[in-house]
Amino acid sequence: MKIIILSRNKNLYSTRRLVEAGENRGHEMIVLDHMKCVLVIEQGKPHIYYNGREITGVQAVIPRIGASATFYGTAVVRQFEMMKIFTATESQALLRSRDKLRSLQILARAGLGIPKTAFASSPKEKDIDSLIDSIGGAPCVVKLLEGTQGVGVILAENKKAAASVIEAFLKVDTDMLVQEFISEAKGADLRVFVVDGQIVGAMKRQAKEGEFRSNLHRGGSAKVVPLTAEERATAIKAAKHMKLGIAGVDLLQSKRGPLVMEVNSSPGLEGIEGATRVDIAGKIIEYVERNEFNKPGEDS
């Protein structure tokens, strides 16, 4: 098979591992920077050019689209779908996953546990207290809708601090979520890696001392942990309802059971492979092989 990986940097760990896993299985692996793709939209003949040459003979695409390139990256994925080429992450699923508010609405509608969350685009200053009270008061977490890898996530220890943070964001016209703080999680979460509806790896990420964000990019540590039946079912159901064939599902362990914090459409491989010693990249290539001839998702 000729498989394209959409990635802005061929030297990234995840990109290199996917290339290696594909080549080990006899596939031709090509890395393309999606921001350099030229999309030609023509009746009955959509096509893509890269460095002045038309892309042809491709059987599958593995998108690795960063948050900052969501709009154009999704358009490239959609163009491949229009060309009837299988994409490991469908364009609409990618868009859904990048919209934190929509993701939480989808998960809640599916009956999955999530941290209690409030959203307001521009509440008046007098409404800030009621906004904080609506999710159980302080401490609480304030999240930018566009934040990734723990950036734009702030823990407000008390109501006054929470109000100050919210007020500051409002002054720069920034959309945010206010979310209950799950203290019993103790600065840890579970990253569950789901491929094609199956869990292929899981790890517990622990924030470093003095930090509540467990992201490995922020100095957190990771170790392999067994999942409960409820945690497994929650992760699989979350990926299914987000319609993601590849998903990194982040769970918080709470007194009321597992809570879905986020579902990532381009989860990194380095942390999960390092912790579990599982060939996750190989699992993704196997998924692509199984679905090569499937019809790509319809645009909606």
C-alpha positions as a Markdown table, in Angstrom:
| # | Residue | x | y | z |
|---|---|---|---|---|
| 1 | Met | 0.0 | 0.0 | 0.0 |
| 2 | Lys | 0.9 | 3.6 | -0.5 |
| 3 | Ile | 0.2 | 5.4 | 2.8 |
| 4 | Ile | 0.4 | 9.1 | 3.3 |
| 5 | Ile | 1.1 | 10.6 | 6.8 |
| 6 | Leu | 0.0 | 14.2 | 7.1 |
| 7 | Ser | 2.5 | 15.8 | 9.4 |
| 8 | Arg | 4.3 | 19.1 | 9.6 |
| 9 | Asn | 7.5 | 17.5 | 10.9 |
| 10 | Lys | 8.8 | 14.2 | 9.7 |
| 11 | Asn | 11.2 | 14.1 | 12.6 |
| 12 | Leu | 8.5 | 14.0 | 15.3 |
| 13 | Tyr | 8.5 | 10.7 | 17.3 |
| 14 | Ser | 4.9 | 9.8 | 16.3 |
| 15 | Thr | 5.6 | 10.4 | 12.6 |
| 16 | Arg | 8.8 | 8.5 | 12.6 |
| 17 | Arg | 7.3 | 5.5 | 14.4 |
| 18 | Leu | 4.4 | 5.4 | 11.9 |
| 19 | Val | 6.8 | 5.4 | 9.0 |
| 20 | Glu | 8.9 | 2.7 | 10.6 |
| 21 | Ala | 5.9 | 0.5 | 11.4 |
| 22 | Gly | 4.5 | 0.9 | 7.9 |
| 23 | Glu | 7.7 | 0.1 | 6.2 |
| 24 | Asn | 8.2 | -2.9 | 8.4 |
| 25 | Arg | 5.0 | -4.2 | 7.0 |
| 26 | Gly | 6.0 | -3.6 | 3.4 |
| 27 | His | 4.1 | -0.4 | 2.7 |
| 28 | Glu | 5.4 | 2.7 | 0.9 |
| 29 | Met | 5.2 | 5.5 | 3.5 |
| 30 | Ile | 5.2 | 9.2 | 2.5 |
| 31 | Val | 5.1 | 12.1 | 4.8 |
| 32 | Leu | 3.5 | 15.3 | 3.5 |
| 33 | Asp | 3.1 | 18.6 | 5.2 |
| 34 | His | -0.6 | 19.3 | 5.0 |
| 35 | Met | -0.1 | 23.1 | 5.0 |
| 36 | Lys | 1.8 | 22.7 | 1.7 |
| 37 | Cys | -0.9 | 20.7 | -0.1 |
| 38 | Val | -2.8 | 22.6 | -2.8 |
| 39 | Leu | -6.4 | 21.5 | -3.1 |
| 40 | Val | -8.1 | 21.6 | -6.5 |
| 41 | Ile | -11.8 | 21.4 | -6.3 |
| 42 | Glu | -13.4 | 20.5 | -9.6 |
| 43 | Gln | -16.7 | 18.8 | -10.5 |
| 44 | Gly | -16.2 | 15.1 | -10.4 |
| 45 | Lys | -12.5 | 15.3 | -10.1 |
| 46 | Pro | -11.1 | 16.5 | -6.8 |
| 47 | His | -7.3 | 16.3 | -6.6 |
| 48 | Ile | -4.3 | 17.5 | -4.6 |
| 49 | Tyr | -1.0 | 18.9 | -5.6 |
| 50 | Tyr | 2.2 | 18.8 | -3.6 |
| 51 | Asn | 5.4 | 20.6 | -4.7 |
| 52 | Gly | 3.8 | 21.0 | -8.1 |
| 53 | Arg | 3.0 | 17.4 | -8.6 |
| 54 | Glu | -0.4 | 15.7 | -8.4 |
| 55 | Ile | -0.8 | 13.1 | -5.7 |
| 56 | Thr | -1.9 | 9.8 | -7.1 |
| 57 | Gly | -2.0 | 6.1 | -6.3 |
| 58 | Val | -2.6 | 6.6 | -2.6 |
| 59 | Gln | -4.6 | 3.9 | -0.7 |
| 60 | Ala | -4.8 | 5.4 | 2.8 |
| 61 | Val | -4.0 | 8.6 | 4.8 |
| 62 | Ile | -3.1 | 8.9 | 8.5 |
| 63 | Pro | -3.7 | 12.5 | 9.6 |
| 64 | Arg | -1.5 | 13.9 | 12.3 |
| 65 | Ile | -3.0 | 17.4 | 12.4 |
| 66 | Gly | -1.9 | 19.8 | 15.1 |
| 67 | Ala | -4.4 | 22.1 | 16.8 |
| 68 | Ser | -3.0 | 25.2 | 15.2 |
| 69 | Ala | -3.5 | 23.8 | 11.7 |
| 70 | Thr | -7.0 | 22.3 | 12.3 |
| 71 | Phe | -8.9 | 24.4 | 9.7 |
| 72 | Tyr | -6.6 | 23.7 | 6.7 |
| 73 | Gly | -5.6 | 20.3 | 7.9 |
| 74 | Thr | -9.2 | 19.2 | 8.1 |
| 75 | Ala | -9.8 | 20.6 | 4.6 |
| 76 | Val | -6.9 | 18.4 | 3.3 |
| 77 | Val | -8.3 | 15.3 | 5.0 |
| 78 | Arg | -11.8 | 16.1 | 3.5 |
| 79 | Gln | -10.3 | 16.4 | 0.1 |
| 80 | Phe | -8.7 | 12.9 | 0.4 |
| 81 | Glu | -12.2 | 11.6 | 1.4 |
| 82 | Met | -13.7 | 13.2 | -1.7 |
| 83 | Met | -11.1 | 11.3 | -3.7 |
| 84 | Lys | -12.5 | 8.1 | -2.1 |
| 85 | Ile | -9.3 | 7.4 | -0.1 |
| 86 | Phe | -9.5 | 5.9 | 3.4 |
| 87 | Thr | -8.5 | 8.3 | 6.2 |
| 88 | Ala | -7.6 | 6.9 | 9.6 |
| 89 | Thr | -9.2 | 9.9 | 11.2 |
| 90 | Glu | -12.2 | 11.3 | 9.4 |
| 91 | Ser | -12.4 | 15.0 | 8.8 |
| 92 | Gln | -15.7 | 15.6 | 10.7 |
| 93 | Ala | -14.4 | 13.6 | 13.7 |
| 94 | Leu | -11.3 | 15.6 | 13.7 |
| 95 | Leu | -13.3 | 18.9 | 13.8 |
| 96 | Arg | -15.6 | 17.6 | 16.6 |
| 97 | Ser | -12.6 | 16.5 | 18.8 |
| 98 | Arg | -11.0 | 20.0 | 18.5 |
| 99 | Asp | -14.2 | 21.7 | 19.7 |
| 100 | Lys | -14.0 | 21.2 | 23.5 |
| 101 | Leu | -17.5 | 22.4 | 24.1 |
| 102 | Arg | -19.1 | 20.3 | 21.4 |
| 103 | Ser | -17.1 | 17.2 | 22.5 |
| 104 | Leu | -18.4 | 17.6 | 26.1 |
| 105 | Gln | -22.0 | 18.0 | 24.8 |
| 106 | Ile | -21.6 | 14.8 | 22.7 |
| 107 | Leu | -20.1 | 12.8 | 25.6 |
| 108 | Ala | -22.8 | 14.0 | 28.0 |
| 109 | Arg | -25.6 | 13.2 | 25.5 |
| 110 | Ala | -24.1 | 9.6 | 25.3 |
| 111 | Gly | -24.5 | 9.2 | 29.0 |
| 112 | Leu | -20.8 | 9.3 | 29.8 |
| 113 | Gly | -19.5 | 10.9 | 33.0 |
| 114 | Ile | -17.7 | 14.2 | 32.6 |
| 115 | Pro | -16.6 | 16.9 | 35.0 |
| 116 | Lys | -19.4 | 19.4 | 35.6 |
| 117 | Thr | -18.8 | 22.2 | 33.2 |
| 118 | Ala | -20.1 | 25.7 | 32.5 |
| 119 | Phe | -19.6 | 27.7 | 29.3 |
| 120 | Ala | -20.2 | 31.4 | 28.8 |
| 121 | Ser | -19.1 | 33.4 | 25.9 |
| 122 | Ser | -19.2 | 36.8 | 27.6 |
| 123 | Pro | -21.0 | 36.8 | 31.0 |
| 124 | Lys | -21.3 | 40.1 | 32.7 |
| 125 | Glu | -19.1 | 40.7 | 35.8 |
| 126 | Lys | -22.1 | 40.3 | 38.1 |
| 127 | Asp | -22.8 | 36.9 | 36.6 |
| 128 | Ile | -19.3 | 35.5 | 37.3 |
| 129 | Asp | -20.1 | 34.4 | 40.8 |
| 130 | Ser | -23.2 | 32.4 | 39.6 |
| 131 | Leu | -21.1 | 30.9 | 36.9 |
| 132 | Ile | -18.6 | 29.6 | 39.4 |
| 133 | Asp | -21.4 | 28.4 | 41.8 |
| 134 | Ser | -23.0 | 26.5 | 38.9 |
| 135 | Ile | -20.2 | 24.0 | 38.8 |
| 136 | Gly | -19.9 | 23.6 | 42.6 |
| 137 | Gly | -17.7 | 26.6 | 43.5 |
| 138 | Ala | -14.0 | 26.8 | 44.0 |
| 139 | Pro | -11.5 | 25.3 | 43.6 |
| 140 | Cys | -12.3 | 25.0 | 40.0 |
| 141 | Val | -10.5 | 24.8 | 36.6 |
| 142 | Val | -10.7 | 27.4 | 33.9 |
| 143 | Lys | -9.8 | 26.2 | 30.4 |
| 144 | Leu | -9.4 | 28.1 | 27.2 |
| 145 | Leu | -11.4 | 26.5 | 24.4 |
| 146 | Glu | -8.3 | 26.5 | 22.1 |
| 147 | Gly | -5.7 | 25.2 | 24.6 |
| 148 | Thr | -3.7 | 22.0 | 24.1 |
| 149 | Gln | -1.2 | 20.0 | 26.1 |
| 150 | Gly | -2.2 | 21.7 | 29.3 |
| 151 | Val | -1.6 | 25.2 | 28.0 |
| 152 | Gly | -4.5 | 27.6 | 28.9 |
| 153 | Val | -5.6 | 25.4 | 31.8 |
| 154 | Ile | -5.6 | 27.2 | 35.2 |
| 155 | Leu | -6.5 | 25.9 | 38.6 |
| 156 | Ala | -8.2 | 28.6 | 40.7 |
| 157 | Glu | -7.9 | 27.7 | 44.4 |
| 158 | Asn | -10.6 | 30.0 | 45.6 |
| 159 | Lys | -13.6 | 31.9 | 44.3 |
| 160 | Lys | -11.8 | 35.3 | 44.3 |
| 161 | Ala | -8.9 | 33.8 | 42.2 |
| 162 | Ala | -11.4 | 32.1 | 39.8 |
| 163 | Ala | -13.3 | 35.4 | 39.3 |
| 164 | Ser | -10.1 | 37.2 | 38.6 |
| 165 | Val | -9.0 | 34.6 | 36.0 |
| 166 | Ile | -12.4 | 34.6 | 34.3 |
| 167 | Glu | -12.5 | 38.4 | 34.3 |
| 168 | Ala | -9.1 | 38.6 | 32.7 |
| 169 | Phe | -10.1 | 36.2 | 29.9 |
| 170 | Leu | -13.3 | 38.2 | 29.3 |
| 171 | Lys | -11.4 | 41.4 | 28.9 |
| 172 | Val | -9.5 | 39.9 | 25.9 |
| 173 | Asp | -12.7 | 38.4 | 24.5 |
| 174 | Thr | -11.6 | 34.8 | 25.0 |
| 175 | Asp | -14.0 | 31.8 | 25.1 |
| 176 | Met | -13.4 | 29.5 | 28.1 |
| 177 | Leu | -14.9 | 26.6 | 30.1 |
| 178 | Val | -15.2 | 26.6 | 33.9 |
| 179 | Gln | -15.0 | 23.1 | 35.2 |
| 180 | Glu | -15.3 | 21.4 | 38.6 |
| 181 | Phe | -12.0 | 20.3 | 40.1 |
| 182 | Ile | -11.8 | 16.6 | 40.9 |
| 183 | Ser | -9.6 | 16.7 | 44.0 |
| 184 | Glu | -9.6 | 12.9 | 44.5 |
| 185 | Ala | -7.8 | 12.4 | 41.2 |
| 186 | Lys | -4.8 | 13.9 | 43.0 |
| 187 | Gly | -3.2 | 15.4 | 39.9 |
| 188 | Ala | -3.4 | 12.2 | 37.9 |
| 189 | Asp | -5.3 | 10.9 | 35.0 |
| 190 | Leu | -5.5 | 7.9 | 32.7 |
| 191 | Arg | -4.6 | 8.1 | 29.0 |
| 192 | Val | -6.3 | 5.2 | 27.2 |
| 193 | Phe | -5.3 | 4.6 | 23.6 |
| 194 | Val | -8.1 | 3.2 | 21.5 |
| 195 | Val | -7.6 | 2.0 | 17.9 |
| 196 | Asp | -10.6 | 0.7 | 15.8 |
| 197 | Gly | -12.7 | 0.3 | 18.9 |
| 198 | Gln | -10.1 | -1.7 | 20.9 |
| 199 | Ile | -7.9 | -0.6 | 23.7 |
| 200 | Val | -4.3 | -1.1 | 22.7 |
| 201 | Gly | -2.6 | 0.6 | 25.6 |
| 202 | Ala | -3.2 | 2.6 | 28.8 |
| 203 | Met | -1.1 | 4.5 | 31.3 |
| 204 | Lys | -1.6 | 6.6 | 34.4 |
| 205 | Arg | 0.0 | 10.1 | 34.2 |
| 206 | Gln | 0.9 | 11.8 | 37.4 |
| 207 | Ala | 1.6 | 15.5 | 37.6 |
| 208 | Lys | 4.9 | 16.6 | 39.1 |
| 209 | Glu | 4.9 | 18.0 | 42.6 |
| 210 | Gly | 3.2 | 21.4 | 42.8 |
| 211 | Glu | 1.4 | 20.9 | 39.5 |
| 212 | Phe | -2.1 | 19.7 | 38.8 |
| 213 | Arg | -1.8 | 19.1 | 35.1 |
| 214 | Ser | -0.6 | 15.6 | 34.3 |
| 215 | Asn | 0.5 | 16.2 | 30.7 |
| 216 | Leu | 3.9 | 14.6 | 30.0 |
| 217 | His | 4.8 | 17.8 | 28.2 |
| 218 | Arg | 4.6 | 19.6 | 31.5 |
| 219 | Gly | 6.9 | 17.3 | 33.4 |
| 220 | Gly | 4.4 | 14.6 | 34.4 |
| 221 | Ser | 5.4 | 10.9 | 34.8 |
| 222 | Ala | 3.7 | 7.8 | 33.4 |
| 223 | Lys | 3.3 | 4.2 | 34.4 |
| 224 | Val | 1.2 | 1.2 | 33.2 |
| 225 | Val | -1.9 | 0.6 | 35.2 |
| 226 | Pro | -4.7 | -2.0 | 34.9 |
| 227 | Leu | -8.1 | -0.5 | 33.9 |
| 228 | Thr | -11.3 | -1.4 | 35.6 |
| 229 | Ala | -14.1 | -2.8 | 33.5 |
| 230 | Glu | -16.0 | 0.5 | 33.8 |
| 231 | Glu | -12.9 | 2.5 | 32.7 |
| 232 | Arg | -12.4 | 0.3 | 29.7 |
| 233 | Ala | -16.1 | 0.6 | 28.7 |
| 234 | Thr | -16.0 | 4.3 | 29.1 |
| 235 | Ala | -12.9 | 4.8 | 26.9 |
| 236 | Ile | -14.3 | 2.6 | 24.1 |
| 237 | Lys | -17.7 | 4.3 | 24.3 |
| 238 | Ala | -16.1 | 7.8 | 24.2 |
| 239 | Ala | -14.1 | 7.0 | 21.1 |
| 240 | Lys | -17.1 | 5.5 | 19.5 |
| 241 | His | -19.4 | 8.4 | 20.1 |
| 242 | Met | -16.7 | 10.9 | 18.9 |
| 243 | Lys | -16.5 | 8.6 | 15.8 |
| 244 | Leu | -12.7 | 8.4 | 16.1 |
| 245 | Gly | -10.9 | 5.3 | 14.8 |
| 246 | Ile | -7.7 | 6.5 | 16.6 |
| 247 | Ala | -8.3 | 8.2 | 20.0 |
| 248 | Gly | -6.4 | 9.1 | 23.1 |
| 249 | Val | -9.1 | 9.2 | 25.8 |
| 250 | Asp | -8.2 | 11.0 | 29.0 |
| 251 | Leu | -10.1 | 9.8 | 32.1 |
| 252 | Leu | -10.2 | 11.1 | 35.7 |
| 253 | Gln | -10.7 | 8.7 | 38.5 |
| 254 | Ser | -13.5 | 10.2 | 40.6 |
| 255 | Lys | -15.7 | 9.1 | 43.5 |
| 256 | Arg | -18.6 | 8.8 | 41.1 |
| 257 | Gly | -16.6 | 6.7 | 38.6 |
| 258 | Pro | -14.5 | 7.5 | 35.5 |
| 259 | Leu | -15.0 | 10.9 | 34.0 |
| 260 | Val | -14.0 | 11.8 | 30.5 |
| 261 | Met | -11.8 | 14.9 | 30.5 |
| 262 | Glu | -10.9 | 14.9 | 26.8 |
| 263 | Val | -10.8 | 12.8 | 23.6 |
| 264 | Asn | -7.8 | 13.5 | 21.4 |
| 265 | Ser | -7.8 | 12.8 | 17.7 |
| 266 | Ser | -4.0 | 13.0 | 17.2 |
| 267 | Pro | -2.7 | 11.4 | 20.4 |
| 268 | Gly | 1.1 | 11.3 | 20.7 |
| 269 | Leu | 2.8 | 7.9 | 20.6 |
| 270 | Glu | 6.0 | 8.5 | 22.6 |
| 271 | Gly | 4.6 | 8.5 | 26.1 |
| 272 | Ile | 2.2 | 5.6 | 25.6 |
| 273 | Glu | 4.8 | 3.4 | 23.8 |
| 274 | Gly | 7.5 | 4.3 | 26.3 |
| 275 | Ala | 5.3 | 3.4 | 29.3 |
| 276 | Thr | 3.6 | 0.3 | 27.8 |
| 277 | Arg | 6.3 | -1.1 | 25.5 |
| 278 | Val | 3.5 | -1.8 | 23.1 |
| 279 | Asp | 3.9 | -1.2 | 19.3 |
| 280 | Ile | 1.0 | 1.3 | 19.1 |
| 281 | Ala | 2.2 | 2.5 | 15.7 |
| 282 | Gly | 2.0 | -1.1 | 14.4 |
| 283 | Lys | -1.6 | -1.3 | 15.7 |
| 284 | Ile | -2.5 | 1.8 | 13.8 |
| 285 | Ile | -1.0 | 0.4 | 10.6 |
| 286 | Glu | -3.0 | -2.8 | 11.1 |
| 287 | Tyr | -6.1 | -0.7 | 11.5 |
| 288 | Val | -5.4 | 1.0 | 8.2 |
| 289 | Glu | -4.8 | -2.3 | 6.5 |
| 290 | Arg | -8.2 | -3.6 | 7.7 |
| 291 | Asn | -10.0 | -0.5 | 6.4 |
| 292 | Glu | -8.2 | 0.2 | 3.1 |
| 293 | Phe | -11.2 | -0.6 | 1.0 |
| 294 | Asn | -13.8 | 1.0 | 3.3 |
| 295 | Lys | -15.7 | 4.0 | 2.0 |
| 296 | Pro | -14.5 | 7.2 | 3.7 |
| 297 | Gly | -16.9 | 9.1 | 5.9 |
| 298 | Glu | -19.5 | 11.4 | 4.4 |
| 299 | Asp | -19.0 | 15.1 | 4.9 |
| 300 | Ser | -21.7 | 16.6 | 7.1 |
